[in-house]
Amino acid sequence: MRILTLFKDLIESYYLDGYLVPKNDEYFNEYSNPNRLFSISNFSGSAGIAMILKKKNYLFVDGRYKIQAEKESGRNFKILEISKKDPKYVLNSFINKINLGIDPKLFTNFYLKKNIAPYCNIIPVKENLVDKIIQKKINYVSKPFYTLSKKISGENKNNKITKLIQNLKIKKIDNIFISAPENVAWLLNIRGFDNPNSPIPNCQLILNQKREIYLLTDKKKFKKIKNQKNYENIKLFNTNELLKILLNLKGKSISIDRSTCSSFNEQIISKLFFIKSNIDPCYKFKSIKNKIEINNMIKAHIEDGIALTKFIYWMKNNRKQLDELNVKKKINFFRNKNKNYLFPSFSPIIGSGPNGAIVHYNVNKNTNRRIRNDDLLLFDTGGQYKFGTTDVTRTICFKKPSKEIKNVFTRVLKGHISVALADLNKLKNGKLLDKIARKYLNEVNLDYEHGTGHGVGHFLNVHEGPQSLSKYNIVPLEEGMILSNEPGFYKKNKYGIRIENLLVILKNKNKKFFKNLTLVPIDFDLINFQLLNNNEKIYLKNYHKDIYKNLSPYLNKNERIWLKSLI
């Protein structure tokens, strides 16, 4: 890549030995504009960090993206799985500490101190060097922000603010800096158009115990909201006016979110206030959905289920002469029939045959593959509806699959069902659930390298914390949380299998349990029913009964007949 040669020359002109390029933007959004990591490395995944040195380039990714990164960036970058070999592995290989440049607006002090600072000399560079070398004009969206009605949010912003202030009082903190736009969006019940795949508006906020709100954003985008009742007292500032706010702020202490407050902003804040570095309490607050949010998510999944059920039926009967891009367009076609559908909640994963083994495969004109009769097709897609967010994965076949594939698929399915039926009074966190999801694959020495599930936002991020189903997550699972349930298996250069539903935690008396939100049929042609016990068979029957009950009024005759055959 010529751009890398030019970039290395630029690094040298700043007397640097290297430069770090993360995936995130200044707001630490998962999906962002611009995508600097893609610009410099050609890696299209949603998480990763590049280290560009004078003589060698490294790209650090997690297990989901290892194969994808090798295909997209392996020619110019050495690909390292970050859980095994992180940046300090490379930095420690130098006899003397190197000078490593960073954009301080893209990194937190928490990350730098833990992973980078002990192993090199960090050199903050005022201007972003990727922007300088690419010289691309960023097309920032100018559409205004908008508010959500209580019919969608389920709770007004004043109640949320009260809850947050109570938290500040308990912790004896005077102010809080909310640096994550998703948390500002939740707190103020606002949405926008600044980011792909999510309605998150780019903004940050300072709140104090006196209920004074200082909003950092593009003032023009908030102008219409400012005139609305209950929003008129919000004080507006441009994104670069943090210091101006701080100089007039009362109190001695301020809380920051260590995962999204940039090193640049923390340095400004630290000169005037005693900093308490915490996890923003809004993450926990918004992870527990209220009844209206849950009902809206149920509604969104019914509408999404109609689209995907129609798609699967169509796909099973119209596979000839199709490629992955055709499939992507067809899913969009069915979703776009719904007036409440806005846009995808992430870049669709459409992998056929060997491409299905790339966990987060991103089809494009260069990788596009014609679907063969003996292929498995894995599609992982989601939608943002006006009142909810969806995320679903299904694997389907077009001819009788091999015994190996049926057995592996069924073991993935058994893990999926074991999570769905889990006793949440005993299995109280994601670590315990992740273990049971892998059980049936582990019995035959198989496994997968990603977590079993992630938290999901309500008309916000499709990936949300603090809850998840993973080997290390011990956050207690509580009523109202929404998580994905997506075990899988991937045979390199052969096929990929994954089954994903979204689940919401409900409570009946003292018993917590999962309820399926996703209403999309599972391909029975891939199941070895001899490997299923009676409880698993009953689960499948009841699950498809539920799908039929909710979706049949919206399906045509042939679609209904097919769906009923699965009961």
Secondary structure, DSSP 8 states (H G I E B T S, - for coil): -HHHHHHHHHHHHTT-SEEEEES--TT--SS-SS-HHHHHH---SSS-EEEEESS-EEEEE-GGGHHHHHHHHTTTSEEEETTTS-HHHHHTTSSS--EEEE-TTS-BHHHHHHHTGGGSEEEE-SS-HHHHHH-----------EE--HHHHSS-HHHHHHHHHHHHHHHT-SEEEE--HHHHHHHHTEE-SSSTTS-----EEEEETT--EEEES-HHHHHHHHTSTTTTT-EEE-TT-HHHHHHT--SSEEEEETTTSBHHHHHHHHTTSEEEEE--HHHHHHHS--HHHHHHHHHHHHHHHHHHHHHHHHHHH--TT-BHHHHHHHHHHHHTTSTTEEEESS--EEEEGGGGGSTT----TTT--B--TT-EEEEEE-EEETTEE--EEEEEESS---HHHHHHHHHHHHHHHHHHT--TTTS-BHHHHHHHHHHHHHTTT---SS-SEEE--SSS-SSEEEEEESTT---B--TT-EEEE--EEEETTTEEEE-BEEEEEEEETTEEEEEE-------GGG--GGG--HHHHHHHHHHHHHHHHHHGGGS-HHHHHHHHTT-
